[in-house]
Amino acid sequence: MKGILYVVSGPSGAGKSSMIKKALNVVDGFTFSVSYTTRAMRPGEKDGIDYNFISEEQFKKMEKNNEFLECAEVHGYYYGTGKEEIKNKLAEGYNIVLDVDVQGALNIKKVMADDTVLIFIAPPSYEELRRRLEGRGTENHKDLTKRLEDAHWELSKIYDFDYLIVNQNLNESINQLISIIIAEQLNINRIGQHLGKYKFFKQTFNER
């Protein structure tokens, strides 16, 4: 079967990265695709693990060469998702999880609607989002203000997504993410065309 592309998105500080890392420790047959960005590396991040950190010049060159599945300017920096790696892995049957911004998620849905599941991670309140962003201490005042301003637009796009997780309790939210991942793998609309290969279903499908 062709793989499924799970795109996890939401405002900065909603807890996307923590949830994805924990969920991928539980589910099998998944790979995490590392996006590209021109923003500076934060304390504790690793190049090639959290993001591929590149210069704006490198980014523009990749964009010109049509190497991105999607790319956008977000919070004053450029972000992009490599095209070939995604398409090749899906064709090989791998399920992929992407951690991208809301604008990027919606762009991917336009290009690969049949293969994509959009999952929105939201904070329990705008005040809690501010508290989390201030608490992690990774942005200067200008970047922090920009991310909080952008969050209003990002939260307005919830209805364009397939699923919503309000991350109030991290462990509960991780379990919800895992549940969505498993449910999509059992979705009859996705697996129906492949059931004929199983002996039990073969005659039934031939009669339809």
Rosetta constraint file for C-alpha pairs under 8 A:
AtomPair CA 1 CA 93 HARMONIC 5.57 0.50
AtomPair CA 1 CA 191 HARMONIC 7.85 0.50
AtomPair CA 1 CA 194 HARMONIC 7.23 0.50
AtomPair CA 2 CA 90 HARMONIC 5.65 0.50
AtomPair CA 2 CA 91 HARMONIC 5.39 0.50
AtomPair CA 2 CA 92 HARMONIC 6.65 0.50
AtomPair CA 2 CA 93 HARMONIC 4.46 0.50
AtomPair CA 2 CA 94 HARMONIC 7.21 0.50
AtomPair CA 3 CA 89 HARMONIC 7.44 0.50
AtomPair CA 3 CA 90 HARMONIC 4.39 0.50
AtomPair CA 3 CA 91 HARMONIC 6.58 0.50
AtomPair CA 3 CA 92 HARMONIC 7.21 0.50
AtomPair CA 3 CA 93 HARMONIC 4.31 0.50
AtomPair CA 3 CA 94 HARMONIC 4.72 0.50
AtomPair CA 3 CA 95 HARMONIC 4.49 0.50
AtomPair CA 3 CA 96 HARMONIC 7.23 0.50
AtomPair CA 3 CA 115 HARMONIC 7.53 0.50
AtomPair CA 4 CA 90 HARMONIC 6.64 0.50
AtomPair CA 4 CA 94 HARMONIC 7.31 0.50
AtomPair CA 4 CA 95 HARMONIC 4.81 0.50
AtomPair CA 4 CA 96 HARMONIC 6.34 0.50
AtomPair CA 4 CA 115 HARMONIC 5.45 0.50
AtomPair CA 4 CA 116 HARMONIC 6.24 0.50
AtomPair CA 4 CA 117 HARMONIC 7.44 0.50
AtomPair CA 4 CA 185 HARMONIC 7.97 0.50
AtomPair CA 5 CA 90 HARMONIC 7.42 0.50
AtomPair CA 5 CA 95 HARMONIC 5.99 0.50
AtomPair CA 5 CA 96 HARMONIC 4.92 0.50
AtomPair CA 5 CA 97 HARMONIC 6.07 0.50
AtomPair CA 5 CA 98 HARMONIC 7.43 0.50
AtomPair CA 5 CA 115 HARMONIC 5.82 0.50
AtomPair CA 5 CA 116 HARMONIC 4.73 0.50
AtomPair CA 5 CA 117 HARMONIC 6.20 0.50
AtomPair CA 6 CA 95 HARMONIC 7.60 0.50
AtomPair CA 6 CA 96 HARMONIC 6.02 0.50
AtomPair CA 6 CA 97 HARMONIC 4.74 0.50
AtomPair CA 6 CA 98 HARMONIC 6.17 0.50
AtomPair CA 6 CA 116 HARMONIC 5.92 0.50
AtomPair CA 6 CA 117 HARMONIC 4.88 0.50
AtomPair CA 6 CA 118 HARMONIC 6.21 0.50
AtomPair CA 6 CA 119 HARMONIC 7.28 0.50
AtomPair CA 6 CA 181 HARMONIC 7.77 0.50
AtomPair CA 7 CA 97 HARMONIC 5.92 0.50
AtomPair CA 7 CA 98 HARMONIC 4.77 0.50
AtomPair CA 7 CA 99 HARMONIC 6.22 0.50
AtomPair CA 7 CA 100 HARMONIC 6.96 0.50
AtomPair CA 7 CA 105 HARMONIC 6.31 0.50
AtomPair CA 7 CA 116 HARMONIC 6.94 0.50
AtomPair CA 7 CA 117 HARMONIC 6.02 0.50
AtomPair CA 7 CA 118 HARMONIC 4.96 0.50
AtomPair CA 7 CA 119 HARMONIC 6.07 0.50
AtomPair CA 8 CA 16 HARMONIC 6.92 0.50
AtomPair CA 8 CA 97 HARMONIC 7.16 0.50
AtomPair CA 8 CA 98 HARMONIC 5.92 0.50
AtomPair CA 8 CA 99 HARMONIC 5.06 0.50
AtomPair CA 8 CA 100 HARMONIC 6.47 0.50
AtomPair CA 8 CA 105 HARMONIC 7.72 0.50
AtomPair CA 8 CA 118 HARMONIC 6.21 0.50
AtomPair CA 8 CA 119 HARMONIC 4.83 0.50
AtomPair CA 8 CA 120 HARMONIC 6.02 0.50
AtomPair CA 8 CA 121 HARMONIC 7.10 0.50
AtomPair CA 9 CA 16 HARMONIC 6.85 0.50
AtomPair CA 9 CA 99 HARMONIC 6.00 0.50
AtomPair CA 9 CA 100 HARMONIC 5.45 0.50
AtomPair CA 9 CA 101 HARMONIC 5.47 0.50
AtomPair CA 9 CA 102 HARMONIC 5.53 0.50
AtomPair CA 9 CA 105 HARMONIC 6.72 0.50
AtomPair CA 9 CA 118 HARMONIC 7.58 0.50
AtomPair CA 9 CA 119 HARMONIC 6.24 0.50
AtomPair CA 9 CA 120 HARMONIC 5.05 0.50
AtomPair CA 9 CA 121 HARMONIC 5.99 0.50
AtomPair CA 10 CA 14 HARMONIC 6.52 0.50
AtomPair CA 10 CA 16 HARMONIC 7.30 0.50
AtomPair CA 10 CA 101 HARMONIC 6.39 0.50
AtomPair CA 10 CA 102 HARMONIC 5.84 0.50
AtomPair CA 10 CA 120 HARMONIC 5.34 0.50
AtomPair CA 10 CA 121 HARMONIC 4.96 0.50
AtomPair CA 10 CA 122 HARMONIC 5.95 0.50
AtomPair CA 10 CA 154 HARMONIC 6.65 0.50
AtomPair CA 10 CA 155 HARMONIC 7.35 0.50
AtomPair CA 11 CA 101 HARMONIC 7.36 0.50
AtomPair CA 11 CA 102 HARMONIC 7.56 0.50
AtomPair CA 11 CA 121 HARMONIC 7.59 0.50
AtomPair CA 11 CA 122 HARMONIC 6.92 0.50
AtomPair CA 11 CA 147 HARMONIC 7.64 0.50
AtomPair CA 11 CA 150 HARMONIC 7.78 0.50
AtomPair CA 11 CA 151 HARMONIC 5.35 0.50
AtomPair CA 11 CA 154 HARMONIC 6.28 0.50
AtomPair CA 11 CA 155 HARMONIC 7.33 0.50
AtomPair CA 12 CA 133 HARMONIC 7.49 0.50
AtomPair CA 12 CA 147 HARMONIC 6.65 0.50
AtomPair CA 12 CA 151 HARMONIC 7.60 0.50
AtomPair CA 13 CA 123 HARMONIC 7.85 0.50
AtomPair CA 13 CA 129 HARMONIC 6.05 0.50
AtomPair CA 13 CA 132 HARMONIC 5.83 0.50
AtomPair CA 13 CA 133 HARMONIC 5.40 0.50
AtomPair CA 14 CA 121 HARMONIC 6.17 0.50
AtomPair CA 14 CA 122 HARMONIC 5.56 0.50
AtomPair CA 14 CA 123 HARMONIC 5.06 0.50
AtomPair CA 14 CA 129 HARMONIC 6.55 0.50
AtomPair CA 14 CA 132 HARMONIC 7.89 0.50
AtomPair CA 14 CA 167 HARMONIC 6.82 0.50
AtomPair CA 15 CA 19 HARMONIC 6.31 0.50
AtomPair CA 15 CA 121 HARMONIC 7.33 0.50
AtomPair CA 15 CA 123 HARMONIC 7.96 0.50
AtomPair CA 15 CA 167 HARMONIC 7.08 0.50
AtomPair CA 15 CA 170 HARMONIC 7.95 0.50
AtomPair CA 16 CA 20 HARMONIC 6.20 0.50
AtomPair CA 16 CA 99 HARMONIC 7.06 0.50
AtomPair CA 16 CA 121 HARMONIC 6.41 0.50
AtomPair CA 17 CA 21 HARMONIC 6.23 0.50
AtomPair CA 17 CA 99 HARMONIC 7.01 0.50
AtomPair CA 18 CA 22 HARMONIC 6.35 0.50
AtomPair CA 19 CA 23 HARMONIC 6.06 0.50
AtomPair CA 19 CA 170 HARMONIC 7.19 0.50
AtomPair CA 19 CA 173 HARMONIC 7.25 0.50
AtomPair CA 19 CA 174 HARMONIC 5.28 0.50
AtomPair CA 19 CA 177 HARMONIC 7.65 0.50
AtomPair CA 20 CA 24 HARMONIC 6.07 0.50
AtomPair CA 20 CA 97 HARMONIC 7.86 0.50
AtomPair CA 20 CA 99 HARMONIC 7.98 0.50
AtomPair CA 20 CA 174 HARMONIC 7.62 0.50
AtomPair CA 21 CA 25 HARMONIC 6.63 0.50
AtomPair CA 22 CA 26 HARMONIC 7.14 0.50
AtomPair CA 22 CA 174 HARMONIC 6.88 0.50
AtomPair CA 23 CA 27 HARMONIC 6.56 0.50
AtomPair CA 23 CA 174 HARMONIC 6.00 0.50
AtomPair CA 23 CA 175 HARMONIC 7.57 0.50
AtomPair CA 23 CA 177 HARMONIC 7.02 0.50
AtomPair CA 23 CA 178 HARMONIC 5.91 0.50
AtomPair CA 24 CA 28 HARMONIC 7.43 0.50
AtomPair CA 24 CA 30 HARMONIC 7.04 0.50
AtomPair CA 26 CA 178 HARMONIC 7.93 0.50
AtomPair CA 27 CA 178 HARMONIC 7.35 0.50
AtomPair CA 29 CA 94 HARMONIC 6.26 0.50
AtomPair CA 29 CA 95 HARMONIC 6.36 0.50
AtomPair CA 30 CA 94 HARMONIC 6.09 0.50
AtomPair CA 30 CA 95 HARMONIC 4.82 0.50
AtomPair CA 30 CA 96 HARMONIC 5.66 0.50
AtomPair CA 30 CA 97 HARMONIC 7.27 0.50
AtomPair CA 31 CA 94 HARMONIC 6.93 0.50
AtomPair CA 31 CA 95 HARMONIC 6.33 0.50
AtomPair CA 31 CA 96 HARMONIC 5.03 0.50
AtomPair CA 31 CA 97 HARMONIC 6.48 0.50
AtomPair CA 32 CA 96 HARMONIC 5.65 0.50
AtomPair CA 32 CA 97 HARMONIC 5.01 0.50
AtomPair CA 32 CA 98 HARMONIC 6.32 0.50
AtomPair CA 33 CA 86 HARMONIC 7.40 0.50
AtomPair CA 33 CA 96 HARMONIC 6.59 0.50
AtomPair CA 33 CA 97 HARMONIC 6.37 0.50
AtomPair CA 33 CA 98 HARMONIC 5.71 0.50
AtomPair CA 34 CA 48 HARMONIC 6.70 0.50
AtomPair CA 34 CA 49 HARMONIC 6.60 0.50
AtomPair CA 34 CA 50 HARMONIC 6.46 0.50
AtomPair CA 34 CA 51 HARMONIC 5.36 0.50
AtomPair CA 34 CA 52 HARMONIC 6.54 0.50
AtomPair CA 34 CA 81 HARMONIC 7.57 0.50
AtomPair CA 34 CA 98 HARMONIC 7.43 0.50
AtomPair CA 35 CA 50 HARMONIC 7.96 0.50
AtomPair CA 35 CA 51 HARMONIC 5.33 0.50
AtomPair CA 35 CA 52 HARMONIC 6.05 0.50
AtomPair CA 35 CA 79 HARMONIC 7.08 0.50
AtomPair CA 35 CA 80 HARMONIC 5.80 0.50
AtomPair CA 35 CA 81 HARMONIC 4.86 0.50
AtomPair CA 35 CA 82 HARMONIC 6.74 0.50
AtomPair CA 35 CA 98 HARMONIC 7.86 0.50
AtomPair CA 35 CA 99 HARMONIC 7.79 0.50
AtomPair CA 35 CA 100 HARMONIC 7.61 0.50
AtomPair CA 36 CA 51 HARMONIC 5.64 0.50
AtomPair CA 36 CA 52 HARMONIC 4.58 0.50
AtomPair CA 36 CA 53 HARMONIC 6.00 0.50
AtomPair CA 36 CA 54 HARMONIC 6.91 0.50
AtomPair CA 36 CA 59 HARMONIC 7.91 0.50
AtomPair CA 36 CA 79 HARMONIC 5.53 0.50
AtomPair CA 36 CA 80 HARMONIC 5.06 0.50
AtomPair CA 36 CA 81 HARMONIC 6.24 0.50
AtomPair CA 36 CA 82 HARMONIC 7.58 0.50
AtomPair CA 37 CA 51 HARMONIC 6.63 0.50
AtomPair CA 37 CA 52 HARMONIC 6.31 0.50
AtomPair CA 37 CA 53 HARMONIC 5.30 0.50
AtomPair CA 37 CA 54 HARMONIC 6.14 0.50
AtomPair CA 37 CA 59 HARMONIC 7.73 0.50
AtomPair CA 37 CA 77 HARMONIC 7.13 0.50
AtomPair CA 37 CA 78 HARMONIC 5.48 0.50
AtomPair CA 37 CA 79 HARMONIC 4.41 0.50
AtomPair CA 37 CA 80 HARMONIC 6.48 0.50
AtomPair CA 38 CA 53 HARMONIC 5.90 0.50
AtomPair CA 38 CA 54 HARMONIC 5.29 0.50
AtomPair CA 38 CA 55 HARMONIC 5.39 0.50
AtomPair CA 38 CA 56 HARMONIC 5.63 0.50
AtomPair CA 38 CA 59 HARMONIC 7.25 0.50
AtomPair CA 38 CA 77 HARMONIC 5.80 0.50
AtomPair CA 38 CA 78 HARMONIC 5.39 0.50
AtomPair CA 38 CA 79 HARMONIC 6.79 0.50
AtomPair CA 39 CA 53 HARMONIC 7.09 0.50
AtomPair CA 39 CA 77 HARMONIC 5.60 0.50
AtomPair CA 39 CA 78 HARMONIC 7.20 0.50
AtomPair CA 40 CA 53 HARMONIC 7.28 0.50
AtomPair CA 41 CA 45 HARMONIC 6.22 0.50
AtomPair CA 41 CA 46 HARMONIC 7.55 0.50
AtomPair CA 41 CA 47 HARMONIC 7.73 0.50
AtomPair CA 41 CA 53 HARMONIC 7.02 0.50
AtomPair CA 42 CA 138 HARMONIC 6.36 0.50
AtomPair CA 43 CA 138 HARMONIC 7.50 0.50
AtomPair CA 45 CA 49 HARMONIC 7.57 0.50
AtomPair CA 45 CA 50 HARMONIC 5.99 0.50
AtomPair CA 46 CA 50 HARMONIC 5.75 0.50
AtomPair CA 46 CA 51 HARMONIC 7.27 0.50
AtomPair CA 47 CA 51 HARMONIC 5.74 0.50
AtomPair CA 47 CA 52 HARMONIC 5.39 0.50
AtomPair CA 47 CA 53 HARMONIC 5.96 0.50
AtomPair CA 48 CA 52 HARMONIC 4.74 0.50
AtomPair CA 48 CA 53 HARMONIC 7.48 0.50
AtomPair CA 54 CA 58 HARMONIC 6.17 0.50
AtomPair CA 54 CA 59 HARMONIC 6.61 0.50
AtomPair CA 55 CA 59 HARMONIC 6.24 0.50
AtomPair CA 56 CA 60 HARMONIC 6.13 0.50
AtomPair CA 56 CA 78 HARMONIC 7.47 0.50
AtomPair CA 57 CA 61 HARMONIC 6.29 0.50
AtomPair CA 58 CA 62 HARMONIC 6.31 0.50
AtomPair CA 59 CA 63 HARMONIC 6.16 0.50
AtomPair CA 59 CA 78 HARMONIC 7.60 0.50
AtomPair CA 60 CA 64 HARMONIC 6.07 0.50
AtomPair CA 61 CA 65 HARMONIC 6.27 0.50
AtomPair CA 62 CA 66 HARMONIC 6.33 0.50
AtomPair CA 62 CA 67 HARMONIC 5.37 0.50
AtomPair CA 62 CA 68 HARMONIC 7.11 0.50
AtomPair CA 63 CA 67 HARMONIC 5.92 0.50
AtomPair CA 63 CA 68 HARMONIC 6.23 0.50
AtomPair CA 63 CA 71 HARMONIC 7.76 0.50
AtomPair CA 67 CA 82 HARMONIC 5.98 0.50
AtomPair CA 67 CA 83 HARMONIC 5.70 0.50
AtomPair CA 67 CA 84 HARMONIC 7.35 0.50
AtomPair CA 68 CA 80 HARMONIC 6.00 0.50
AtomPair CA 68 CA 81 HARMONIC 5.30 0.50
AtomPair CA 68 CA 82 HARMONIC 4.62 0.50
AtomPair CA 68 CA 83 HARMONIC 4.84 0.50
AtomPair CA 69 CA 80 HARMONIC 7.38 0.50
AtomPair CA 69 CA 81 HARMONIC 5.48 0.50
AtomPair CA 69 CA 82 HARMONIC 5.73 0.50
AtomPair CA 69 CA 83 HARMONIC 4.28 0.50
AtomPair CA 69 CA 108 HARMONIC 6.96 0.50
AtomPair CA 70 CA 80 HARMONIC 5.65 0.50
AtomPair CA 70 CA 81 HARMONIC 5.60 0.50
AtomPair CA 70 CA 82 HARMONIC 7.75 0.50
AtomPair CA 70 CA 83 HARMONIC 7.79 0.50
AtomPair CA 70 CA 104 HARMONIC 6.02 0.50
AtomPair CA 70 CA 107 HARMONIC 6.24 0.50
AtomPair CA 70 CA 108 HARMONIC 6.21 0.50
AtomPair CA 71 CA 78 HARMONIC 7.19 0.50
AtomPair CA 71 CA 79 HARMONIC 5.52 0.50
AtomPair CA 71 CA 80 HARMONIC 4.01 0.50
AtomPair CA 71 CA 81 HARMONIC 6.46 0.50
AtomPair CA 71 CA 104 HARMONIC 6.34 0.50
AtomPair CA 72 CA 78 HARMONIC 5.75 0.50
AtomPair CA 72 CA 79 HARMONIC 5.58 0.50
AtomPair CA 72 CA 80 HARMONIC 6.54 0.50
AtomPair CA 72 CA 103 HARMONIC 7.18 0.50
AtomPair CA 72 CA 104 HARMONIC 6.49 0.50
AtomPair CA 73 CA 77 HARMONIC 5.35 0.50
AtomPair CA 73 CA 78 HARMONIC 4.37 0.50
AtomPair CA 73 CA 79 HARMONIC 6.28 0.50
AtomPair CA 74 CA 78 HARMONIC 6.10 0.50
AtomPair CA 74 CA 79 HARMONIC 6.96 0.50
AtomPair CA 74 CA 101 HARMONIC 7.53 0.50
AtomPair CA 75 CA 143 HARMONIC 7.09 0.50
AtomPair CA 75 CA 146 HARMONIC 5.99 0.50
AtomPair CA 75 CA 147 HARMONIC 6.02 0.50
AtomPair CA 75 CA 150 HARMONIC 7.25 0.50
AtomPair CA 80 CA 104 HARMONIC 7.73 0.50
AtomPair CA 82 CA 86 HARMONIC 6.76 0.50
AtomPair CA 83 CA 87 HARMONIC 6.40 0.50
AtomPair CA 84 CA 88 HARMONIC 5.95 0.50
AtomPair CA 85 CA 89 HARMONIC 6.03 0.50
AtomPair CA 86 CA 90 HARMONIC 6.21 0.50
AtomPair CA 86 CA 96 HARMONIC 7.58 0.50
AtomPair CA 87 CA 91 HARMONIC 6.19 0.50
AtomPair CA 88 CA 92 HARMONIC 6.29 0.50
AtomPair CA 89 CA 93 HARMONIC 6.50 0.50
AtomPair CA 89 CA 94 HARMONIC 5.36 0.50
AtomPair CA 89 CA 95 HARMONIC 7.63 0.50
AtomPair CA 89 CA 96 HARMONIC 7.69 0.50
AtomPair CA 90 CA 94 HARMONIC 5.16 0.50
AtomPair CA 90 CA 95 HARMONIC 6.40 0.50
AtomPair CA 90 CA 96 HARMONIC 7.30 0.50
AtomPair CA 100 CA 104 HARMONIC 6.06 0.50
AtomPair CA 100 CA 105 HARMONIC 6.18 0.50
AtomPair CA 101 CA 105 HARMONIC 6.21 0.50
AtomPair CA 102 CA 106 HARMONIC 6.31 0.50
AtomPair CA 102 CA 154 HARMONIC 6.06 0.50
AtomPair CA 102 CA 157 HARMONIC 7.77 0.50
AtomPair CA 103 CA 107 HARMONIC 6.34 0.50
AtomPair CA 103 CA 154 HARMONIC 7.90 0.50
AtomPair CA 104 CA 108 HARMONIC 6.23 0.50
AtomPair CA 105 CA 109 HARMONIC 6.34 0.50
AtomPair CA 105 CA 118 HARMONIC 7.07 0.50
AtomPair CA 106 CA 110 HARMONIC 6.49 0.50
AtomPair CA 106 CA 160 HARMONIC 7.69 0.50
AtomPair CA 107 CA 111 HARMONIC 6.63 0.50
AtomPair CA 108 CA 112 HARMONIC 5.89 0.50
AtomPair CA 108 CA 113 HARMONIC 7.44 0.50
AtomPair CA 108 CA 116 HARMONIC 7.72 0.50
AtomPair CA 109 CA 113 HARMONIC 4.61 0.50
AtomPair CA 109 CA 116 HARMONIC 6.20 0.50
AtomPair CA 109 CA 118 HARMONIC 7.68 0.50
AtomPair CA 112 CA 116 HARMONIC 6.09 0.50
AtomPair CA 117 CA 162 HARMONIC 6.46 0.50
AtomPair CA 118 CA 161 HARMONIC 5.11 0.50
AtomPair CA 118 CA 162 HARMONIC 5.22 0.50
AtomPair CA 118 CA 163 HARMONIC 6.52 0.50
AtomPair CA 119 CA 161 HARMONIC 6.09 0.50
AtomPair CA 119 CA 162 HARMONIC 6.02 0.50
AtomPair CA 119 CA 163 HARMONIC 4.78 0.50
AtomPair CA 119 CA 164 HARMONIC 5.93 0.50
AtomPair CA 119 CA 165 HARMONIC 7.48 0.50
AtomPair CA 120 CA 158 HARMONIC 6.58 0.50
AtomPair CA 120 CA 161 HARMONIC 6.38 0.50
AtomPair CA 120 CA 162 HARMONIC 7.85 0.50
AtomPair CA 120 CA 163 HARMONIC 6.09 0.50
AtomPair CA 120 CA 164 HARMONIC 4.83 0.50
AtomPair CA 120 CA 165 HARMONIC 6.21 0.50
AtomPair CA 121 CA 164 HARMONIC 6.12 0.50
AtomPair CA 121 CA 165 HARMONIC 5.01 0.50
AtomPair CA 121 CA 166 HARMONIC 5.98 0.50
AtomPair CA 121 CA 167 HARMONIC 6.51 0.50
AtomPair CA 122 CA 155 HARMONIC 7.48 0.50
AtomPair CA 122 CA 164 HARMONIC 7.30 0.50
AtomPair CA 122 CA 165 HARMONIC 6.21 0.50
AtomPair CA 122 CA 166 HARMONIC 4.78 0.50
AtomPair CA 122 CA 167 HARMONIC 5.95 0.50
AtomPair CA 123 CA 128 HARMONIC 6.66 0.50
AtomPair CA 123 CA 129 HARMONIC 5.82 0.50
AtomPair CA 123 CA 166 HARMONIC 5.66 0.50
AtomPair CA 123 CA 167 HARMONIC 5.35 0.50
AtomPair CA 123 CA 168 HARMONIC 6.60 0.50
AtomPair CA 124 CA 128 HARMONIC 6.60 0.50
AtomPair CA 124 CA 129 HARMONIC 7.75 0.50
AtomPair CA 124 CA 166 HARMONIC 5.79 0.50
AtomPair CA 124 CA 167 HARMONIC 6.28 0.50
AtomPair CA 124 CA 168 HARMONIC 5.53 0.50
AtomPair CA 125 CA 129 HARMONIC 6.36 0.50
AtomPair CA 126 CA 130 HARMONIC 6.35 0.50
AtomPair CA 127 CA 131 HARMONIC 6.28 0.50
AtomPair CA 128 CA 132 HARMONIC 6.18 0.50
AtomPair CA 129 CA 133 HARMONIC 6.23 0.50
AtomPair CA 130 CA 134 HARMONIC 6.08 0.50
AtomPair CA 130 CA 148 HARMONIC 6.94 0.50
AtomPair CA 131 CA 135 HARMONIC 5.88 0.50
AtomPair CA 132 CA 136 HARMONIC 6.23 0.50
AtomPair CA 133 CA 137 HARMONIC 6.83 0.50
AtomPair CA 133 CA 138 HARMONIC 7.84 0.50
AtomPair CA 133 CA 139 HARMONIC 7.90 0.50
AtomPair CA 133 CA 144 HARMONIC 7.07 0.50
AtomPair CA 134 CA 139 HARMONIC 7.98 0.50
AtomPair CA 134 CA 144 HARMONIC 7.55 0.50
AtomPair CA 139 CA 143 HARMONIC 5.54 0.50
AtomPair CA 139 CA 144 HARMONIC 5.54 0.50
AtomPair CA 140 CA 144 HARMONIC 6.06 0.50
AtomPair CA 141 CA 145 HARMONIC 6.11 0.50
AtomPair CA 142 CA 146 HARMONIC 6.25 0.50
AtomPair CA 143 CA 147 HARMONIC 6.17 0.50
AtomPair CA 144 CA 148 HARMONIC 6.29 0.50
AtomPair CA 145 CA 149 HARMONIC 6.18 0.50
AtomPair CA 146 CA 150 HARMONIC 6.13 0.50
AtomPair CA 147 CA 151 HARMONIC 6.13 0.50
AtomPair CA 148 CA 152 HARMONIC 7.25 0.50
AtomPair CA 149 CA 153 HARMONIC 7.76 0.50
AtomPair CA 150 CA 154 HARMONIC 6.32 0.50
AtomPair CA 151 CA 155 HARMONIC 5.96 0.50
AtomPair CA 152 CA 156 HARMONIC 6.42 0.50
AtomPair CA 153 CA 157 HARMONIC 6.92 0.50
AtomPair CA 154 CA 158 HARMONIC 7.48 0.50
AtomPair CA 157 CA 161 HARMONIC 7.42 0.50
AtomPair CA 158 CA 164 HARMONIC 7.27 0.50
AtomPair CA 163 CA 180 HARMONIC 7.98 0.50
AtomPair CA 165 CA 173 HARMONIC 6.52 0.50
AtomPair CA 165 CA 176 HARMONIC 7.16 0.50
AtomPair CA 165 CA 177 HARMONIC 7.55 0.50
AtomPair CA 166 CA 173 HARMONIC 7.20 0.50
AtomPair CA 167 CA 172 HARMONIC 7.99 0.50
AtomPair CA 167 CA 173 HARMONIC 5.51 0.50
AtomPair CA 168 CA 173 HARMONIC 7.37 0.50
AtomPair CA 169 CA 173 HARMONIC 6.09 0.50
AtomPair CA 170 CA 174 HARMONIC 6.13 0.50
AtomPair CA 171 CA 175 HARMONIC 6.36 0.50
AtomPair CA 172 CA 176 HARMONIC 6.32 0.50
AtomPair CA 173 CA 177 HARMONIC 6.24 0.50
AtomPair CA 174 CA 178 HARMONIC 6.27 0.50
AtomPair CA 175 CA 179 HARMONIC 6.13 0.50
AtomPair CA 176 CA 180 HARMONIC 6.31 0.50
AtomPair CA 177 CA 181 HARMONIC 6.32 0.50
AtomPair CA 178 CA 182 HARMONIC 6.27 0.50
AtomPair CA 179 CA 183 HARMONIC 6.00 0.50
AtomPair CA 180 CA 184 HARMONIC 6.17 0.50
AtomPair CA 181 CA 185 HARMONIC 6.60 0.50
AtomPair CA 182 CA 186 HARMONIC 6.59 0.50
AtomPair CA 183 CA 187 HARMONIC 6.23 0.50
AtomPair CA 184 CA 190 HARMONIC 7.85 0.50
AtomPair CA 185 CA 190 HARMONIC 7.43 0.50
AtomPair CA 185 CA 191 HARMONIC 7.63 0.50
AtomPair CA 186 CA 190 HARMONIC 7.56 0.50
AtomPair CA 186 CA 191 HARMONIC 6.90 0.50
AtomPair CA 187 CA 191 HARMONIC 6.39 0.50
AtomPair CA 188 CA 192 HARMONIC 5.13 0.50
AtomPair CA 189 CA 193 HARMONIC 7.95 0.50
AtomPair CA 191 CA 195 HARMONIC 6.53 0.50
AtomPair CA 195 CA 201 HARMONIC 6.18 0.50
AtomPair CA 195 CA 202 HARMONIC 7.31 0.50
AtomPair CA 195 CA 205 HARMONIC 7.98 0.50
AtomPair CA 196 CA 201 HARMONIC 5.64 0.50
AtomPair CA 196 CA 202 HARMONIC 4.59 0.50
AtomPair CA 196 CA 205 HARMONIC 6.10 0.50
AtomPair CA 196 CA 206 HARMONIC 7.94 0.50
AtomPair CA 197 CA 201 HARMONIC 7.57 0.50
AtomPair CA 197 CA 202 HARMONIC 6.44 0.50
AtomPair CA 198 CA 202 HARMONIC 6.00 0.50
AtomPair CA 199 CA 203 HARMONIC 7.61 0.50
AtomPair CA 201 CA 205 HARMONIC 6.18 0.50
AtomPair CA 202 CA 206 HARMONIC 6.23 0.50
AtomPair CA 203 CA 207 HARMONIC 6.24 0.50
AtomPair CA 204 CA 208 HARMONIC 6.60 0.50
